[in-house]
């Protein structure tokens, strides 16, 4: 090791060797849990506690903010302490946050919940804790991905890329499926707030056990050290200049404005839809017009009235499996056809499966199998179509500062979900579920337009094996 690096980075206590099977699966399982708790389960929890859709969608959409902004502080995760240190610290913070959520969750009365009259103001403390969890989770993502690349040789990185993706999806099944199913069973006892308190307790215990396990299982690596260089005065050099250059060069790319439009609009139908899926599945079947705050009229109800545990099975388990299957098939197809040729079929799969929710809203079937099939079709289409989106971000990131440019792309990806989601609840309450889902389908016009423009510019060979 050079004298400069000795002065810059503290030596690792002692390198430890661990079979990647002992820590890669659990690390990416832990990476997924807080993300799905914050961005998906919070939606169902607030809905079940009687928060109107407009307030629920507006405030839960803001929880995407840390994933939008994480590229700003990612350089500091690289230069301060080790990635292992950041992973364990963030997991401790997330575990503590789940405990605090269980201790501070408000208990609106049953009558207020049934009338969907619970104000989001009752949950400001809960939202702050969710936001802390979100920032810790986004930081954990940065550290975990960095550690994975530092602690494993290139051959093992390639071998375990499928494993990490699989266990991330398993965490989705655990969060959106198992935990929601448990919450539904507990809700049947009649105390909905306590059902979610115990759900958070279970989450805290599971995540706490994983955190404790990782203090022993995650190895120490000689490659995992603060990535910083000092100038002759002992001050960090190049950090802000490199950050500024990476940001400036991104906006000088020939396709940057088309790329930004594509990243913001390609998923527009799904961005509106995803925020309203769980409320639609949960809301009662009868549609009523009520006067709400400010004297304006809003539509309530018109959903499918499913029990929470059925939502956990239909959307959180079978839906996630269909999403994963769509992603796998999309990856196979795009490796054979390339990005350019795959854009049209994948764009169609971002739009047309949304029609299944038009069907569900119009006919309100009571057959659970029919509902599950409709959800599975929509989620499969989304997983299939999303593959092109991910590969386009990689295409746009090619060149110098590839890692930094991809991080900027993920910020636009987060914005593409946060901004439409912010208004989804207001739109749904103004027009009802039937019209809302038709508007979602019409948003596919934006998907079509950016696909036409992108297809003209993408290299025909990009993405092919």
C-alpha positions as a Markdown table, in Angstrom:
| # | Residue | x | y | z |
|---|---|---|---|---|
| 1 | Unk | 0.0 | 0.0 | 0.0 |
| 2 | Unk | 1.4 | 3.4 | -0.9 |
| 3 | Unk | 2.4 | 6.0 | 1.8 |
| 4 | Unk | -0.4 | 8.3 | 0.5 |
| 5 | Unk | -3.1 | 5.7 | 1.1 |
| 6 | Unk | -1.7 | 4.8 | 4.5 |
| 7 | Unk | -2.2 | 8.5 | 5.5 |
| 8 | Unk | -5.6 | 8.7 | 3.9 |
| 9 | Unk | -7.5 | 5.5 | 4.9 |
| 10 | Unk | -7.4 | 3.7 | 8.2 |
| 11 | Unk | -6.4 | 0.1 | 7.8 |
| 12 | Unk | -9.1 | -2.5 | 8.1 |
| 13 | Unk | -8.7 | -4.3 | 11.4 |
| 14 | Unk | -8.4 | -7.7 | 9.8 |
| 15 | Unk | -9.7 | -9.0 | 6.6 |
| 16 | Unk | -12.3 | -11.8 | 7.0 |
| 17 | Unk | -13.4 | -14.2 | 4.4 |
| 18 | Unk | -17.0 | -15.2 | 4.2 |
| 19 | Unk | -18.8 | -17.4 | 1.6 |
| 20 | Unk | -21.0 | -14.9 | -0.3 |
| 21 | Unk | -24.0 | -17.2 | 0.2 |
| 22 | Unk | -23.8 | -16.2 | 3.9 |
| 23 | Unk | -24.3 | -12.5 | 3.4 |
| 24 | Unk | -25.3 | -11.5 | -0.2 |
| 25 | Unk | -28.9 | -13.0 | 0.0 |
| 26 | Unk | -29.6 | -11.5 | 3.4 |
| 27 | Unk | -28.0 | -8.1 | 2.5 |
| 28 | Unk | -30.4 | -7.6 | -0.4 |
| 29 | Unk | -33.3 | -9.0 | 1.5 |
| 30 | Unk | -32.5 | -6.3 | 4.1 |
| 31 | Unk | -32.2 | -3.7 | 1.3 |
| 32 | Unk | -35.7 | -4.3 | 0.0 |
| 33 | Unk | -37.7 | -4.4 | 3.3 |
| 34 | Unk | -37.6 | -0.7 | 4.2 |
| 35 | Unk | -38.1 | 0.4 | 0.6 |
| 36 | Unk | -41.4 | -1.6 | 0.4 |
| 37 | Unk | -42.5 | -0.7 | 3.9 |
| 38 | Unk | -42.1 | 3.0 | 3.1 |
| 39 | Unk | -43.4 | 3.2 | -0.4 |
| 40 | Unk | -46.0 | 0.4 | -0.6 |
| 41 | Unk | -47.1 | -0.8 | 2.8 |
| 42 | Unk | -47.5 | 2.8 | 4.1 |
| 43 | Unk | -50.1 | 3.4 | 1.4 |
| 44 | Unk | -52.2 | 0.4 | 2.6 |
| 45 | Unk | -51.7 | 1.3 | 6.3 |
| 46 | Unk | -52.9 | 4.9 | 5.9 |
| 47 | Unk | -55.8 | 3.7 | 3.7 |
| 48 | Unk | -56.9 | 1.1 | 6.3 |
| 49 | Unk | -56.6 | 3.7 | 9.1 |
| 50 | Unk | -59.1 | 5.9 | 7.3 |
| 51 | Unk | -57.0 | 8.6 | 5.6 |
| 52 | Unk | -58.6 | 9.9 | 2.4 |
| 53 | Unk | -56.9 | 9.0 | -0.9 |
| 54 | Unk | -55.9 | 12.6 | -1.7 |
| 55 | Unk | -54.0 | 13.1 | 1.5 |
| 56 | Unk | -52.6 | 9.6 | 1.6 |
| 57 | Unk | -51.2 | 9.8 | -2.0 |
| 58 | Unk | -49.8 | 13.3 | -1.5 |
| 59 | Unk | -47.8 | 12.6 | 1.6 |
| 60 | Unk | -46.7 | 9.1 | 0.8 |
| 61 | Unk | -45.4 | 10.3 | -2.6 |
| 62 | Unk | -43.1 | 12.7 | -0.8 |
| 63 | Unk | -41.4 | 9.6 | 0.8 |
| 64 | Unk | -39.8 | 9.0 | -2.6 |
| 65 | Unk | -37.7 | 12.1 | -2.0 |
| 66 | Unk | -34.6 | 10.4 | -0.5 |
| 67 | Unk | -34.3 | 8.1 | -3.5 |
| 68 | Unk | -34.6 | 11.1 | -5.8 |
| 69 | Unk | -31.8 | 13.0 | -3.9 |
| 70 | Unk | -29.4 | 10.2 | -2.9 |
| 71 | Unk | -27.0 | 10.9 | -5.7 |
| 72 | Unk | -26.2 | 14.2 | -3.8 |
| 73 | Unk | -24.8 | 12.6 | -0.7 |
| 74 | Unk | -23.5 | 9.3 | -2.3 |
| 75 | Unk | -19.9 | 10.7 | -2.6 |
| 76 | Unk | -19.8 | 11.1 | 1.2 |
| 77 | Unk | -20.7 | 7.4 | 1.6 |
| 78 | Unk | -17.7 | 6.8 | -0.6 |
| 79 | Unk | -15.2 | 9.0 | 1.4 |
| 80 | Unk | -16.4 | 8.7 | 5.0 |
| 81 | Unk | -15.7 | 5.4 | 6.9 |
| 82 | Unk | -16.2 | 2.0 | 5.2 |
| 83 | Unk | -19.2 | 0.7 | 3.3 |
| 84 | Unk | -19.5 | -2.0 | 5.9 |
| 85 | Unk | -19.8 | 0.7 | 8.6 |
| 86 | Unk | -22.5 | 2.5 | 6.7 |
| 87 | Unk | -24.4 | -0.7 | 6.1 |
| 88 | Unk | -24.5 | -1.6 | 9.8 |
| 89 | Unk | -25.3 | 1.9 | 10.9 |
| 90 | Unk | -28.2 | 2.3 | 8.5 |
| 91 | Unk | -29.6 | -1.1 | 9.5 |
| 92 | Unk | -29.5 | -0.1 | 13.2 |
| 93 | Unk | -31.3 | 3.2 | 12.4 |
| 94 | Unk | -33.9 | 1.4 | 10.3 |
| 95 | Unk | -34.5 | -1.2 | 13.1 |
| 96 | Unk | -34.9 | 1.7 | 15.6 |
| 97 | Unk | -37.3 | 3.4 | 13.2 |
| 98 | Unk | -39.6 | 0.4 | 13.0 |
| 99 | Unk | -39.7 | 0.3 | 16.8 |
| 100 | Unk | -40.6 | 4.0 | 17.0 |
| 101 | Unk | -43.3 | 3.5 | 14.4 |
| 102 | Unk | -44.9 | 0.8 | 16.6 |
| 103 | Unk | -44.6 | 3.0 | 19.7 |
| 104 | Unk | -46.0 | 6.2 | 18.1 |
| 105 | Unk | -48.7 | 5.0 | 15.7 |
| 106 | Unk | -51.9 | 7.0 | 16.4 |
| 107 | Unk | -55.2 | 5.2 | 17.2 |
| 108 | Unk | -58.1 | 6.8 | 15.4 |
| 109 | Unk | -61.5 | 5.4 | 16.5 |
| 110 | Unk | -63.4 | 2.8 | 14.4 |
| 111 | Unk | -66.1 | 5.3 | 13.4 |
| 112 | Unk | -63.6 | 7.8 | 11.9 |
| 113 | Unk | -61.8 | 5.0 | 10.1 |
| 114 | Unk | -65.0 | 3.6 | 8.6 |
| 115 | Unk | -66.0 | 7.1 | 7.4 |
| 116 | Unk | -62.5 | 7.7 | 5.9 |
| 117 | Unk | -62.4 | 10.8 | 8.0 |
| 118 | Unk | -58.9 | 10.4 | 9.5 |
| 119 | Unk | -56.8 | 13.5 | 8.9 |
| 120 | Unk | -53.2 | 13.0 | 7.8 |
| 121 | Unk | -52.2 | 15.6 | 10.4 |
| 122 | Unk | -52.7 | 12.9 | 13.0 |
| 123 | Unk | -49.8 | 11.0 | 11.5 |
| 124 | Unk | -47.2 | 13.8 | 11.2 |
| 125 | Unk | -44.9 | 12.0 | 13.6 |
| 126 | Unk | -45.4 | 8.7 | 11.7 |
| 127 | Unk | -44.5 | 10.5 | 8.4 |
| 128 | Unk | -41.3 | 12.0 | 9.9 |
| 129 | Unk | -40.2 | 8.5 | 11.1 |
| 130 | Unk | -41.0 | 7.1 | 7.7 |
| 131 | Unk | -38.9 | 9.8 | 6.1 |
| 132 | Unk | -36.0 | 9.0 | 8.4 |
| 133 | Unk | -36.4 | 5.4 | 7.4 |
| 134 | Unk | -36.4 | 6.4 | 3.8 |
| 135 | Unk | -33.2 | 8.4 | 4.1 |
| 136 | Unk | -31.5 | 5.5 | 5.9 |
| 137 | Unk | -32.8 | 3.0 | 3.3 |
| 138 | Unk | -31.5 | 5.1 | 0.4 |
| 139 | Unk | -28.1 | 5.5 | 2.1 |
| 140 | Unk | -28.1 | 1.7 | 2.8 |
| 141 | Unk | -28.7 | 1.1 | -1.0 |
| 142 | Unk | -25.6 | 3.2 | -1.8 |
| 143 | Unk | -23.4 | 1.4 | 0.7 |
| 144 | Unk | -24.7 | -2.1 | -0.1 |
| 145 | Unk | -24.2 | -1.8 | -3.8 |
| 146 | Unk | -20.7 | -0.3 | -3.3 |
| 147 | Unk | -19.7 | -3.1 | -0.8 |
| 148 | Unk | -20.9 | -5.8 | -3.2 |
| 149 | Unk | -18.5 | -4.5 | -5.9 |
| 150 | Unk | -15.6 | -4.1 | -3.4 |
| 151 | Unk | -15.9 | -7.3 | -1.4 |
| 152 | Unk | -16.5 | -9.7 | -4.4 |
| 153 | Unk | -14.1 | -10.4 | -7.3 |
| 154 | Unk | -15.6 | -9.7 | -10.8 |
| 155 | Unk | -16.4 | -13.4 | -11.4 |
| 156 | Unk | -18.4 | -13.7 | -8.2 |
| 157 | Unk | -20.2 | -10.4 | -8.9 |
| 158 | Unk | -21.5 | -11.8 | -12.1 |
| 159 | Unk | -22.4 | -15.1 | -10.5 |
| 160 | Unk | -24.4 | -13.5 | -7.7 |
| 161 | Unk | -26.2 | -10.7 | -9.6 |
| 162 | Unk | -29.2 | -13.0 | -10.1 |
| 163 | Unk | -29.1 | -14.0 | -6.4 |
| 164 | Unk | -29.2 | -10.4 | -5.2 |
| 165 | Unk | -32.1 | -9.6 | -7.5 |
| 166 | Unk | -34.0 | -12.7 | -6.4 |
| 167 | Unk | -33.7 | -12.0 | -2.7 |
| 168 | Unk | -34.6 | -8.3 | -3.2 |
| 169 | Unk | -37.8 | -9.6 | -4.8 |
| 170 | Unk | -38.3 | -12.1 | -1.9 |
| 171 | Unk | -38.2 | -9.1 | 0.5 |
| 172 | Unk | -41.0 | -7.6 | -1.6 |
| 173 | Unk | -43.1 | -10.8 | -1.1 |
| 174 | Unk | -42.3 | -10.7 | 2.6 |
| 175 | Unk | -43.2 | -7.0 | 2.9 |
| 176 | Unk | -46.2 | -6.7 | 0.5 |
| 177 | Unk | -47.3 | -10.3 | 0.9 |
| 178 | Unk | -46.5 | -11.8 | 4.3 |
| 179 | Unk | -46.6 | -8.7 | 6.4 |
| 180 | Unk | -49.9 | -7.5 | 4.8 |
| 181 | Unk | -51.4 | -10.9 | 5.2 |
| 182 | Unk | -50.5 | -10.9 | 8.9 |
| 183 | Unk | -51.9 | -7.3 | 9.3 |
| 184 | Unk | -55.2 | -8.5 | 7.7 |
| 185 | Unk | -55.5 | -11.4 | 10.1 |
| 186 | Unk | -54.8 | -9.1 | 13.1 |
| 187 | Unk | -57.4 | -6.6 | 11.7 |
| 188 | Unk | -60.1 | -9.2 | 12.1 |
| 189 | Unk | -59.8 | -8.9 | 15.8 |
| 190 | Unk | -61.5 | -5.5 | 15.4 |
| 191 | Unk | -58.7 | -3.1 | 16.4 |
| 192 | Unk | -57.2 | -1.9 | 13.1 |
| 193 | Unk | -54.6 | 0.5 | 14.6 |
| 194 | Unk | -53.3 | -2.2 | 17.0 |
| 195 | Unk | -53.1 | -4.6 | 14.0 |
| 196 | Unk | -50.6 | -2.3 | 12.4 |
| 197 | Unk | -48.7 | -1.7 | 15.6 |
| 198 | Unk | -48.1 | -5.4 | 15.9 |
| 199 | Unk | -47.2 | -5.6 | 12.2 |
| 200 | Unk | -44.5 | -3.0 | 12.8 |
| 201 | Unk | -43.3 | -4.9 | 15.9 |
| 202 | Unk | -42.9 | -8.0 | 13.8 |
| 203 | Unk | -41.1 | -6.0 | 11.1 |
| 204 | Unk | -38.7 | -4.5 | 13.8 |
| 205 | Unk | -38.0 | -8.0 | 15.2 |
| 206 | Unk | -37.2 | -9.5 | 11.8 |
| 207 | Unk | -35.1 | -6.6 | 10.7 |
| 208 | Unk | -33.3 | -6.4 | 14.1 |
| 209 | Unk | -32.4 | -10.1 | 13.8 |
| 210 | Unk | -31.0 | -9.6 | 10.3 |
| 211 | Unk | -29.0 | -6.6 | 11.5 |
| 212 | Unk | -27.6 | -8.6 | 14.4 |
| 213 | Unk | -26.7 | -11.4 | 12.0 |
| 214 | Unk | -24.9 | -9.0 | 9.7 |
| 215 | Unk | -22.6 | -7.7 | 12.4 |
| 216 | Unk | -21.0 | -11.1 | 12.3 |
| 217 | Unk | -21.8 | -12.3 | 8.7 |
| 218 | Unk | -20.7 | -9.3 | 6.6 |
| 219 | Unk | -17.0 | -9.7 | 6.1 |
| 220 | Unk | -14.3 | -7.1 | 6.4 |
| 221 | Unk | -12.5 | -6.4 | 3.1 |
| 222 | Unk | -9.1 | -4.7 | 2.5 |
| 223 | Unk | -10.7 | -3.1 | -0.5 |
| 224 | Unk | -13.4 | -1.5 | 1.6 |
| 225 | Unk | -11.8 | 1.8 | 2.7 |
| 226 | Unk | -12.6 | 5.5 | 2.5 |
| 227 | Unk | -12.1 | 6.5 | -1.1 |
| 228 | Unk | -10.4 | 9.9 | -0.6 |
| 229 | Unk | -7.2 | 11.6 | -1.5 |
| 230 | Unk | -5.6 | 14.5 | 0.4 |
| 231 | Unk | -3.7 | 17.5 | -1.0 |
| 232 | Unk | -0.5 | 18.9 | 0.4 |
| 233 | Unk | -2.4 | 20.7 | 3.1 |
| 234 | Unk | -4.1 | 17.5 | 4.3 |
| 235 | Unk | -7.5 | 18.5 | 2.8 |
| 236 | Unk | -9.7 | 16.3 | 0.6 |
| 237 | Unk | -9.1 | 17.1 | -3.1 |
| 238 | Unk | -11.2 | 16.6 | -6.1 |
| 239 | Unk | -14.5 | 15.7 | -4.4 |
| 240 | Unk | -16.6 | 18.7 | -5.4 |
| 241 | Unk | -14.8 | 19.3 | -8.7 |
| 242 | Unk | -15.4 | 15.7 | -9.8 |
| 243 | Unk | -19.0 | 15.9 | -8.5 |
| 244 | Unk | -19.6 | 19.1 | -10.4 |
| 245 | Unk | -18.0 | 17.7 | -13.6 |
| 246 | Unk | -20.0 | 14.6 | -13.5 |
| 247 | Unk | -23.2 | 16.6 | -13.2 |
| 248 | Unk | -22.2 | 19.1 | -15.9 |
| 249 | Unk | -21.2 | 16.4 | -18.4 |
| 250 | Unk | -24.5 | 14.6 | -17.9 |
| 251 | Unk | -26.4 | 17.6 | -19.2 |
| 252 | Unk | -24.0 | 17.9 | -22.1 |
| 253 | Unk | -24.9 | 14.5 | -23.5 |
| 254 | Unk | -26.4 | 14.7 | -27.0 |
| 255 | Unk | -29.6 | 12.7 | -25.9 |
| 256 | Unk | -30.0 | 14.3 | -22.5 |
| 257 | Unk | -33.2 | 16.2 | -23.0 |
| 258 | Unk | -34.9 | 13.3 | -24.8 |
| 259 | Unk | -33.5 | 11.0 | -22.1 |
| 260 | Unk | -35.0 | 13.1 | -19.4 |
| 261 | Unk | -38.4 | 13.2 | -21.2 |
| 262 | Unk | -38.3 | 9.4 | -21.6 |
| 263 | Unk | -37.4 | 8.8 | -18.0 |
| 264 | Unk | -40.2 | 11.1 | -16.7 |
| 265 | Unk | -43.0 | 10.0 | -19.1 |
| 266 | Unk | -42.4 | 6.4 | -20.2 |
| 267 | Unk | -43.9 | 5.1 | -16.9 |
| 268 | Unk | -46.6 | 7.8 | -16.5 |
| 269 | Unk | -49.5 | 5.3 | -16.6 |
| 270 | Unk | -48.0 | 3.1 | -13.9 |
| 271 | Unk | -47.0 | 6.1 | -11.8 |
| 272 | Unk | -50.6 | 7.1 | -11.5 |
| 273 | Unk | -51.9 | 3.6 | -11.2 |
| 274 | Unk | -49.6 | 2.2 | -8.6 |
| 275 | Unk | -50.5 | 4.8 | -6.0 |
| 276 | Unk | -54.2 | 3.9 | -6.2 |
| 277 | Unk | -54.1 | 0.1 | -6.6 |
| 278 | Unk | -54.2 | -0.7 | -2.9 |
| 279 | Unk | -56.9 | 1.9 | -2.0 |
| 280 | Unk | -59.0 | 0.5 | -4.9 |
| 281 | Unk | -58.6 | -3.1 | -3.8 |
| 282 | Unk | -59.5 | -2.1 | -0.2 |
| 283 | Unk | -62.3 | 0.6 | -0.6 |
| 284 | Unk | -65.9 | -0.4 | -0.3 |
| 285 | Unk | -67.9 | -1.2 | -3.4 |
| 286 | Unk | -70.6 | 1.4 | -2.9 |
| 287 | Unk | -69.7 | 4.7 | -4.4 |
| 288 | Unk | -70.8 | 7.9 | -2.6 |
| 289 | Unk | -70.4 | 11.6 | -3.0 |
| 290 | Unk | -69.4 | 13.5 | 0.1 |
| 291 | Unk | -68.5 | 17.0 | 1.0 |
| 292 | Unk | -65.0 | 17.3 | 2.4 |
| 293 | Unk | -62.8 | 20.0 | 3.8 |
| 294 | Unk | -63.1 | 23.3 | 1.9 |
| 295 | Unk | -66.7 | 22.5 | 0.9 |
| 296 | Unk | -65.8 | 20.6 | -2.2 |
| 297 | Unk | -67.4 | 17.3 | -3.2 |
| 298 | Unk | -65.4 | 14.1 | -3.6 |
| 299 | Unk | -66.1 | 10.5 | -4.5 |
| 300 | Unk | -65.5 | 7.8 | -2.0 |
| 301 | Unk | -65.8 | 4.0 | -2.5 |
| 302 | Unk | -66.2 | 2.2 | -5.8 |
| 303 | Unk | -63.5 | -0.3 | -5.0 |
| 304 | Unk | -63.5 | -4.0 | -4.6 |
| 305 | Unk | -63.8 | -4.2 | -0.8 |
| 306 | Unk | -61.2 | -6.9 | -0.4 |
| 307 | Unk | -60.0 | -8.0 | 3.1 |
| 308 | Unk | -56.4 | -6.9 | 3.8 |
| 309 | Unk | -55.1 | -10.5 | 3.9 |
| 310 | Unk | -56.5 | -11.1 | 0.4 |
| 311 | Unk | -54.7 | -8.0 | -0.8 |
| 312 | Unk | -51.5 | -9.5 | 0.6 |
| 313 | Unk | -52.1 | -12.7 | -1.3 |
| 314 | Unk | -53.3 | -11.2 | -4.6 |
| 315 | Unk | -51.1 | -8.1 | -5.0 |
| 316 | Unk | -48.3 | -8.6 | -2.6 |
| 317 | Unk | -47.5 | -12.3 | -3.4 |
| 318 | Unk | -49.0 | -13.4 | -6.8 |
| 319 | Unk | -48.7 | -9.9 | -8.2 |
| 320 | Unk | -45.0 | -9.7 | -7.2 |
| 321 | Unk | -44.3 | -13.1 | -8.7 |
| 322 | Unk | -45.9 | -12.0 | -12.0 |
| 323 | Unk | -43.8 | -8.8 | -11.9 |
| 324 | Unk | -40.7 | -10.9 | -11.5 |
| 325 | Unk | -41.7 | -13.2 | -14.3 |
| 326 | Unk | -42.3 | -10.2 | -16.6 |
| 327 | Unk | -38.9 | -8.8 | -15.8 |
| 328 | Unk | -37.1 | -12.2 | -16.4 |
| 329 | Unk | -38.9 | -12.6 | -19.8 |
| 330 | Unk | -38.2 | -9.0 | -20.7 |
| 331 | Unk | -34.5 | -9.5 | -20.0 |
| 332 | Unk | -34.4 | -12.6 | -22.2 |
| 333 | Unk | -36.2 | -10.8 | -25.1 |
| 334 | Unk | -34.1 | -7.7 | -24.9 |
| 335 | Unk | -30.9 | -9.7 | -24.9 |
| 336 | Unk | -32.0 | -11.2 | -28.2 |
| 337 | Unk | -33.6 | -8.3 | -29.9 |
| 338 | Unk | -31.7 | -5.3 | -28.4 |
| 339 | Unk | -33.2 | -2.2 | -26.9 |
| 340 | Unk | -34.3 | -0.6 | -30.2 |
| 341 | Unk | -36.4 | -3.5 | -31.4 |
| 342 | Unk | -37.8 | -4.2 | -28.0 |
| 343 | Unk | -39.1 | -0.7 | -27.3 |
| 344 | Unk | -42.5 | -1.0 | -29.0 |
| 345 | Unk | -43.6 | -4.3 | -27.4 |
| 346 | Unk | -42.4 | -3.2 | -24.0 |
| 347 | Unk | -44.1 | 0.2 | -24.3 |
| 348 | Unk | -47.3 | -1.6 | -25.2 |
| 349 | Unk | -47.0 | -3.7 | -22.1 |
| 350 | Unk | -46.7 | -0.5 | -20.0 |
| 351 | Unk | -50.1 | 0.7 | -21.3 |
| 352 | Unk | -52.5 | -2.1 | -22.4 |
| 353 | Unk | -52.4 | -4.2 | -19.2 |
| 354 | Unk | -53.7 | -1.1 | -17.3 |
| 355 | Unk | -57.1 | -1.9 | -19.0 |
| 356 | Unk | -57.5 | -4.8 | -16.5 |
| 357 | Unk | -58.2 | -2.2 | -13.8 |
| 358 | Unk | -60.8 | -0.5 | -16.0 |
| 359 | Unk | -62.4 | -3.9 | -16.2 |
| 360 | Unk | -62.2 | -4.4 | -12.4 |
| 361 | Unk | -63.6 | -0.9 | -11.7 |
| 362 | Unk | -66.5 | -1.3 | -14.2 |
| 363 | Unk | -67.6 | -4.8 | -13.4 |
| 364 | Unk | -66.4 | -5.1 | -9.7 |
| 365 | Unk | -66.1 | -8.9 | -9.9 |
| 366 | Unk | -66.5 | -10.8 | -6.6 |
| 367 | Unk | -64.6 | -13.8 | -7.9 |
| 368 | Unk | -61.2 | -13.6 | -6.2 |
| 369 | Unk | -59.5 | -15.7 | -8.9 |
| 370 | Unk | -60.7 | -13.3 | -11.6 |
| 371 | Unk | -59.3 | -10.4 | -9.5 |
| 372 | Unk | -55.9 | -12.2 | -9.0 |
| 373 | Unk | -55.6 | -12.9 | -12.8 |
| 374 | Unk | -56.3 | -9.3 | -13.6 |
| 375 | Unk | -53.7 | -8.1 | -11.1 |
| 376 | Unk | -51.2 | -10.7 | -12.4 |
| 377 | Unk | -51.7 | -9.6 | -16.0 |
| 378 | Unk | -51.1 | -5.9 | -15.1 |
| 379 | Unk | -48.0 | -6.6 | -13.0 |
| 380 | Unk | -46.5 | -9.0 | -15.6 |
| 381 | Unk | -46.9 | -6.3 | -18.2 |
| 382 | Unk | -45.3 | -3.7 | -15.9 |
| 383 | Unk | -42.3 | -6.0 | -15.1 |
| 384 | Unk | -41.9 | -6.8 | -18.9 |
| 385 | Unk | -42.1 | -3.1 | -20.0 |
| 386 | Unk | -39.9 | -1.8 | -17.2 |
| 387 | Unk | -36.9 | -3.8 | -18.6 |
| 388 | Unk | -36.6 | -1.3 | -21.5 |
| 389 | Unk | -36.7 | 1.6 | -19.1 |
| 390 | Unk | -33.8 | 0.2 | -17.1 |
| 391 | Unk | -31.7 | -0.5 | -20.2 |
| 392 | Unk | -32.4 | 2.9 | -21.6 |
| 393 | Unk | -31.0 | 4.5 | -18.4 |
| 394 | Unk | -27.8 | 2.4 | -18.8 |
| 395 | Unk | -27.6 | 3.5 | -22.5 |
| 396 | Unk | -27.9 | 7.2 | -21.5 |
| 397 | Unk | -25.2 | 6.7 | -18.8 |
| 398 | Unk | -22.6 | 5.4 | -21.2 |
| 399 | Unk | -19.3 | 7.2 | -21.3 |
| 400 | Unk | -17.2 | 9.0 | -18.6 |
| 401 | Unk | -18.7 | 9.2 | -15.1 |
| 402 | Unk | -20.9 | 6.2 | -15.9 |
| 403 | Unk | -21.7 | 5.5 | -12.2 |
| 404 | Unk | -22.5 | 9.1 | -11.4 |
| 405 | Unk | -24.6 | 9.5 | -14.5 |
| 406 | Unk | -26.6 | 6.4 | -13.7 |
| 407 | Unk | -27.2 | 7.7 | -10.2 |
| 408 | Unk | -28.6 | 10.9 | -11.8 |
| 409 | Unk | -30.8 | 8.8 | -13.9 |
| 410 | Unk | -32.2 | 7.0 | -10.9 |
| 411 | Unk | -33.1 | 10.4 | -9.5 |
| 412 | Unk | -35.3 | 11.1 | -12.6 |
| 413 | Unk | -36.7 | 7.6 | -12.2 |
| 414 | Unk | -37.8 | 8.5 | -8.6 |
| 415 | Unk | -39.2 | 11.8 | -9.8 |
| 416 | Unk | -41.2 | 10.0 | -12.5 |
| 417 | Unk | -43.1 | 8.1 | -9.7 |
| 418 | Unk | -43.2 | 10.9 | -7.1 |
| 419 | Unk | -44.7 | 13.7 | -9.1 |
| 420 | Unk | -47.7 | 11.8 | -10.7 |
| 421 | Unk | -48.3 | 10.0 | -7.4 |
| 422 | Unk | -48.6 | 13.4 | -5.6 |
| 423 | Unk | -51.7 | 14.2 | -7.6 |
| 424 | Unk | -53.2 | 10.7 | -8.1 |
| 425 | Unk | -55.4 | 10.8 | -5.0 |
| 426 | Unk | -56.9 | 14.2 | -5.8 |
| 427 | Unk | -57.6 | 13.1 | -9.4 |
| 428 | Unk | -59.2 | 9.8 | -8.2 |
| 429 | Unk | -61.4 | 11.5 | -5.6 |
| 430 | Unk | -62.6 | 14.1 | -8.2 |
| 431 | Unk | -63.6 | 11.6 | -10.9 |
| 432 | Unk | -64.0 | 8.2 | -9.2 |
| 433 | Unk | -62.1 | 4.9 | -9.9 |
| 434 | Unk | -63.7 | 4.1 | -13.3 |
| 435 | Unk | -62.8 | 7.4 | -15.0 |
| 436 | Unk | -59.4 | 7.5 | -13.1 |
| 437 | Unk | -58.4 | 4.2 | -14.7 |
| 438 | Unk | -59.4 | 5.3 | -18.2 |
| 439 | Unk | -57.3 | 8.5 | -17.6 |
| 440 | Unk | -54.4 | 6.2 | -16.7 |
| 441 | Unk | -54.8 | 4.3 | -20.0 |
| 442 | Unk | -54.9 | 7.7 | -21.9 |
| 443 | Unk | -51.6 | 8.7 | -20.2 |
| 444 | Unk | -50.1 | 6.0 | -22.4 |
| 445 | Unk | -50.1 | 8.6 | -25.2 |
| 446 | Unk | -47.1 | 10.1 | -23.4 |
| 447 | Unk | -45.4 | 6.7 | -23.3 |
| 448 | Unk | -46.0 | 6.3 | -27.1 |
| 449 | Unk | -44.6 | 9.7 | -27.9 |
| 450 | Unk | -41.4 | 9.3 | -26.0 |
| 451 | Unk | -41.0 | 5.8 | -27.4 |
| 452 | Unk | -41.3 | 7.1 | -31.0 |
| 453 | Unk | -38.6 | 9.7 | -30.3 |
| 454 | Unk | -36.3 | 7.3 | -28.4 |
| 455 | Unk | -36.5 | 4.5 | -31.0 |
| 456 | Unk | -35.1 | 6.9 | -33.6 |
| 457 | Unk | -32.0 | 7.6 | -31.6 |
| 458 | Unk | -31.1 | 4.3 | -29.9 |
| 459 | Unk | -28.3 | 2.3 | -31.4 |
| 460 | Unk | -29.8 | -0.8 | -33.1 |
| 461 | Unk | -27.2 | -3.1 | -31.6 |
| 462 | Unk | -27.4 | -1.9 | -28.0 |
| 463 | Unk | -28.5 | -4.5 | -25.5 |
| 464 | Unk | -27.9 | -7.5 | -27.8 |
| 465 | Unk | -25.7 | -10.3 | -26.5 |
